[in-house]
Amino acid sequence: MSLDKESVQKALGQIRYPGYSRDIVSFGLVKGIEVTLDGKVSVGLAVTSADPEVPKKLYAEIEAALKALGARQPEIAITVTVPKGAPAAAAPAAPTKLPADAGVGQVKHIIAVASGKGGVGKSTFAVNLACALARDLAERGRPGRVGLMDCDIYGPSVPLMIGVNARPQLDGDTLIPLENFGVKVMSMGLLIDADAPVVWRGPMIMKTISQFATNVRWGELDVLLIDLPPGTGDAQLSIAQSMALSGAIIVTTPQTAAVSVALRGAAMFAKVGVPILGVAENMSFLEGADGSRQYLFGQGGGLKVATALDSILLGEVPLDPAIRQGGDHGIPVVISHPDGNPARVFRSIGLTVLNGLEKAS
């Protein structure tokens, strides 16, 4: 096996941060790699943790990985910063595993659902994907293991689409998410009056999103979907940097304008080391009763985005009146028409995502 900087980085990319699904490369912990002509390898890491076992475990795993590559006496330097006042191990991003009654909870995978622009049906997609995942997991004997965090602060449409409208209960300082169709939901739309405008500056938005992550009792989840606001502003970037995302799903429509913006949106995740799980093309075609298809917004945009990102096309969601009706009435099409083509597409996408996450774990 060749011993060069690229092979070393690839090997380090297989090492998970203790207790997390993310690797140390995507977390941004690797600060330097040097490989000399005579095969000497030096690796530098910067870790923030109050747990002395974390650097020890990382050192052992890195040493084993480098020796497997052929490095005889690798040099590994781990700089550890202990956070002020931290009672326990602090991590490089918001944790995915905490006690069930605190923070994000025991969440196995956190997935961002993102789009570069508005109007592509991202929230509709997120709601139906959440319901599809919930049904699939329930059939596997794991009901109630999906959460949906609506971070679209200015246009919180998730509550309407998934049929929840009550105020969340408070247990001390902790919000209890509402639940419908096997999906736990938290949204700004549940905390404000329906006709109240949200006129907030960036710091207020980020404080609210942070509270959704740390002050909501999500409990034990297999998947927590985060419906991001459209675009690539401070809110999107902060979420991508501060939460231990397992990956992101990019939602686009077929037309060229949406494709170019989707690519710019996906570039943000590349900069912070979040993998793209795949691309979903929404409103792909209108299907007639005879099975004929009309491509009202063009054709092949989702595949172009997936190819440019070196990712996969998860599926093409049709432009179907039942999807719109489901959103308007609070009964997603996956629930209202489970045997229809849109529901089958959403369930196929959900299965692909779950299988991909399981293989990567």
N, C-alpha and C positions, 0 to 999 in steps of 0.2 A: 504494500500500500504506500502511495506517495506521501511524503511528509512536506507539506507546504502550508502557508497561512490559510488558504481556502479549506483544506482538509481539516485543519485544526479547528477552524470556526464551525465547520459542519459537525464535527464531533462534539464540540461544546454545546451546539444547538440541540443535542439529544439529552442534555442534563437538565432536569427539572429543579426549579427552586423548591426546597422542602415544603411540602404541604400545598403546592400549587400545580396547576396544569400548564403553566407557562414555563419556558426554558430560560436559562440565564442569559442567552444572547438576546432574545426578544425583549427581555426585561431591561436590557441596557446595562447589565452589570459588568460585562466584559469591557475593560477599558484599554486593553492593549494585548497584541499577539506579535511575537517575534520568532522567526524561524531562521537560523543561520545555515550556511552552506554545509556545515559539518553535522547538521541534524539536531542542533541544540534548540530547545523550545522554551520560551518564556511566556507566561500568561499572567495578566494583571486583572484583578477584580476589585470592585468597590461595593460593599454590602452594608446596608443599614439594618441592624438587628440587635436586640438586647439578649438574644438567646445564644449562648456560646457554642451550642451544638451545631448551629447553622453553618458557620464557616468551616468547622471540622468536617462536617458531612460533605460540603461542597469541595473541600480540598481533596478528600479521599476519592470522590467520584471523578474529579478533573484529572487527578494523577493516574487513575486507572484508565481513563479514556485516552490520555496522551501516550501512556505506555503501550496501549493496544495499537496505536498508530505507528509505534516504533521509536518513540522518544525514550532514550535510555535514562536520563536524569533530568526530567523536566523541572523548570523553576516556576513556582506558583506563588504569587504574592497577592494576598487578600487583605485589603484595607477595610476594617470594620468600624463603622460609626454607630455609637449607641445613642438612640434618640433620647432627648431630655425628658425625664419623667415617665418613660415607657415602662409599664409594669411587666410586659412580656415581649415576646418577639415582635419586632416591627418589620414590615415587609416593604419591598420597593413599590408596591401599589396596593390599592384597597384589597383586603383579603377575600378569598373565595370561601374560606372555611373559618367560621366563627361559631360560638355557641348558638344553638337554635333560637335563643331569645334575644339575640343582640346582632346589630349590624346587618350585613347582607344575609347572614345566616349560613347554613351549610349548603352552599350552592356549588354544584359540580362544574357547570359551564355557564359563562356569561357571554352572550352574543349580542353584538350591536347590529341593528338593522338600520342601514344608512342610505342616503341618496344625496347626490350633489345638488339637486334642485327640488323645489316643491312641485306638487301636481302630478307626481308619478304614482300615487297610490301607495306610498310607503306604509302609512299607518294601517290601511286596509290589509295590506300584505302581512304586516306584523301580527295583527289580530287573528287572521285566518291561520297563519303559520303556528301561532301559539295554541290555537284550538286543535290543529292537526297533530301537533306534538303531544298535547294532553291526551287525545284519544289514543294515539299509538302507545304511549306509556301506560295508560290505564289498561289497555289490552295485554300489556306485559305484566300486569299486577302492580303497577306503580302509579296509582291515581294521585292527583293533586300535587304533582311534582314539577309544574311549569309556572313561571311567573312572568309578568309583563310590566315593565317599568316605562311609563309614558313620560319621556323627557322633552316632548315637544311643548314647551311651556306656553308659547304664544297661541298655539292652536291645538289644545288637547282634545282630540276627537276620539280617543280610545274608549272612554267610558260609554259614549253613545253607541259605538260600533259593537261593543261586547255586552251591552245591556246591563250596566251597573250605574246607579245614580245616587246611592246613599252616601252619607258622610262616613269616612273611616272612623272606627272607634280608637280611643287612646287608652293605652295601658301605661300609666306613668308618662314618660316622654316618648314612648314607642307607639307608632301607628300600626294598626292591624289592617292589612290589605283586604280589600273586598275580593270575592271569588265568584266566578260564574263559568260554567262549562269546563270546570276542572282547572281554570287558570286564575292565579292570584294576581290582582291588579292594583297598581298605585299610579295616580295621575293628578296633576294640578287641577284637572277638570272636576275632581272629586272634592276639592278643598275650597273652591271659589264658586260664587253664583254663576249660573249659566250665561247671563248677559253682562258679567263684569269683565271689563278689559284688563289685560295684564300689561301694565305700563311700568316695566322694570328695567333697570340697568344691569349690566353684566354681573357685578358682585352678588346682587340679590338672586339672580337666576342660578348662579353656581352654588349659593348657599342652599337653595331649595333642592337642587339635584343631589348635593352632598347628603342632605337629610333623607332623601329617598333611598340612598344607598346604605346609610348608617343608622337611621331611626325608623326603619320599617321591619316588622317581624316577618320576614319571608319564610323562615323555617327551612326545612330540608327540601331542596329543589334539585332536579337533574339539569334543568335549563332555566336561565333567567334571560329573557329577551329585553333589550333596551331599544325602544323606539326613539331614535335620535331626531333632533330638529334637522330640517334640510340645511344643506350648506356645510361650510368648514370653518365656522367661527370659534370663539373662545369656548363656548359650551361643549361643542363636539370634541375639540382638541383636549379639553380638560378631562372629559369622560374617558377618552381613549388613553390618556396618560395616567389617570388616577385609579382606574378599575382594572382588575386582572382579567382582561378580555381573552376568551379562548379564540375569538376571531370575529370577523364582521361579514355580513351579507350585504351586498350592494344591489339596490333595487333601481331599475331603469325602465324606460319605455323604449320602443324601437327607433324612434326618430333620431336623426343625427344630432340635433341640439341637446337632447337628453344624454346621448352617448358621451359627447365631449365633456359635459359637466360631471357625469358619473365618474369618468376617469380622473378628473381633478379631485373629486371627493375621495376616491379610493387612495389617491397619492398620500393623503393625510395619514392613513393607517400604516402605509409603508414606512413613513418617517418615524413613527413611534413603535415600530416592530410588531404590529398586530396583523396576523395572517388573514387573508381574504378567504373565507370558506367557500365562496361561490357567488355567482351573479344570477339574479332572478329578473326575467323580463316580464313586466306587467303590461296589461292591455295589449297583448301581442296580436290578437286577431279577433274578428267577429265571425262566429260560426253559424251558418244557416241551418235550417231544419234538414236540408239534404246533405249536410256535412261539408258543404263548400265553405271556404274561408275568404274573408275580405281583410286585407292588411291595411287598416285605415291610417295607421301611423308609420307605415314603412315596414321593413322586414329585416331581421338579422342584427338589430342593434345590440341585443343582449349578448349574442355570440361574439360580436366585435369587442365588447367590453371585456368579456371573459378571456378572450384570446390575448388582448393587450395586457391583461393583468396576469397572464400565465395561470389562470384559474379555470374553473368549470362553469358551464351554464347549468344551473340547478333545475330550471324549468321555464316554460313559457305559459304564463297565466292568461287565459282568454279574456276578452272584453265581453262580459256577460251581465245582463240585467240582474240576474239573481245575486251577484256579488254586491251591486249597489243597493238592492232591496234589503239584503242581509245587514249591511252597515246601517241603513236608515232605521231598521226595526230592532236593532240590537241582537240579532240572531245571525252570526256569521254563516256564510254559505257552507262552510265545512259542517256546520250543525244542521242548518235548515235543509240542505240538499246534499246529504252525505254521499249519494251515489252519482251525482252529476260530475261532469268533466272538470269544472273548476276545483271541486273538493278533491278529486283524484289527483290533480296536479299539486295542490297544496300538501296532501299527504305524502306524495312521492318526494317533494322537496324536503319535507320534514324527515322522512326516512333517510334520505341521502345525507342530510346534515348530521343526524344522530350517528349513522354508521361512520361518517368521516371523523366525528369527535371521538368515538370509541376506538377507532384505529390509531388516532394520534395520542390517546391517553397512555 
